[in-house]
Amino acid sequence: MTALLSRTGARVERLPLARYTTLGVGGEAEVWTVQDHAQLLEAMEAPYRILGGGSNLVIADQGVPERVIRLAGQFAATDLTPDPHLSTSDQIVTGWVGGGVPLPGLLRKLQRLGLGNLEGTVGIPAQLGGAIWMNAGTRYGETFDGLHTLEIVTPEGARQVTPDELPWTYRSSGIPRNHIVTRARLNLRPSTPETVLDRMQAADVARKGQPKNRTPGCAFKNPTLEDGQKVSAGLLIDRAGLKGMQAGQARIAPEHGNFIVNLGGATATDVHALLQLIRERVPVPLELEYELWP
Ligand SMILES: Cc1cc2nc3c(=O)[nH]c(=O)nc-3n(C[C@H](O)[C@H](O)[C@H](O)COP(=O)(O)OP(=O)(O)OC[C@H]3O[C@@H](n4cnc5c(N)ncnc54)[C@H](O)[C@@H]3O)c2cc1C
């Protein structure tokens, strides 16, 4: 289908969602690419979903019935200029960075400027808005370590909040689903490019054993056993002898049991078959880490 322009100028087209996910799976939807607040508010006039970097999603082969919103234009712009009123010698508050900005590129820019606080999120293939919504992170740091102010848009309009106004916790911002994080001002620590790089490399080492194929990251959360002990979901999947098992073109990664990878041409049905197999064979209840659409 050729792209149409909406009343306010948003680009509207039917597209396969597979191309917007790290797994490379997902059928079609009506995709609204929005550049500014007027276009975003128009897109939100009917049932919608907001798509970030697609790095935590398994989207059904038949796609989704709702509009899928993608942030572009002013929501994908980066202004790292320090705010002279809020910045001090040990704290830099930046201008607005769009929710649609890819996190890896943002971290590279911050590293070159010698600005720390977000380096613990290295290796997460999210957009800034998706990383904020999930409070994505690693044991070296999380997204909320580097935020000053957020802009959140709902069908009622835009509002600004500070992190301490949100009930954020481990891997959650507390922001309700479909409240869209359009942009954020970052709260950063002045350092040197070398120090930030060292910290990024330390955080990145933990990823050495992860598979290189297309994947939506870890499949299951690490469960807590009855005795209160946390155990690695990957280890449980490995112990159940499931590494390397394949359904269609999806495979449980031989390198790490908690990753399902797309060998090329996998479908959501293939991925669901492996998730089901894992749940049947692992003797501990497992909670899904990624999100299923619909
Ligand atoms: C190789 C790999 C490694 C990973 N490693 C980690 C890790 O170390 N730590 C970690 O926490 N996660 C990790 N992940 C998972 C994933 O990157 C995170 O969950 C990330 O926060 C998802 O962001 P996204 O922009 O890709 O969102 P998407 O996958 O596009 O969407 C996920 C959810 O966020 C919502 N969302 C997206 N954008 C916005 C927005 N602007 N406003 C409001 N809601 C929004 C979506 O509607 C959806 O509900 C990894 C994934 C992969 C593929």
The ligand as an ORCA input file, in Angstrom:
! r2SCAN-3c Opt
* xyz 0 1
  C      19.901     -8.632     22.358
  C      19.002     -8.038     23.430
  C      19.535     -7.741     24.679
  C      18.719     -7.168     25.667
  N      19.277     -6.889     26.870
  C      18.508     -6.282     27.815
  C      19.094     -5.940     29.091
  O      20.253     -6.152     29.339
  N      18.289     -5.322     29.984
  C      16.980     -5.031     29.736
  O      16.310     -4.445     30.597
  N      16.399     -5.384     28.548
  C      17.143     -5.992     27.593
  N      16.575     -6.349     26.395
  C      15.126     -6.168     26.208
  C      14.708     -4.818     25.576
  O      15.774     -4.204     24.893
  C      14.165     -3.861     26.633
  O      13.046     -4.422     27.266
  C      13.789     -2.474     26.082
  O      13.382     -1.639     27.132
  C      12.672     -2.508     25.033
  O      12.625     -1.226     24.437
  P      12.115     -0.998     22.954
  O      12.277      0.449     22.644
  O      12.754     -1.942     22.024
  O      10.574     -1.309     23.135
  P       9.627     -2.280     22.277
  O      10.182     -3.652     22.298
  O       9.327     -1.665     20.969
  O       8.318     -2.230     23.186
  C       8.311     -2.808     24.476
  C       7.205     -2.134     25.282
  O       7.551     -0.762     25.487
  C       6.482      0.060     25.023
  N       7.090      1.274     24.480
  C       8.003      1.368     23.494
  N       8.304      2.655     23.259
  C       7.564      3.380     24.127
  C       7.420      4.785     24.382
  N       8.096      5.700     23.687
  N       6.554      5.178     25.352
  C       5.843      4.264     26.070
  N       5.929      2.936     25.862
  C       6.790      2.508     24.909
  C       5.802     -0.764     23.947
  O       4.473     -0.333     23.688
  C       5.854     -2.135     24.556
  O       4.819     -2.248     25.502
  C      17.364     -6.909     25.393
  C      16.822     -7.215     24.132
  C      17.637     -7.773     23.156
  C      17.055     -8.066     21.799
*
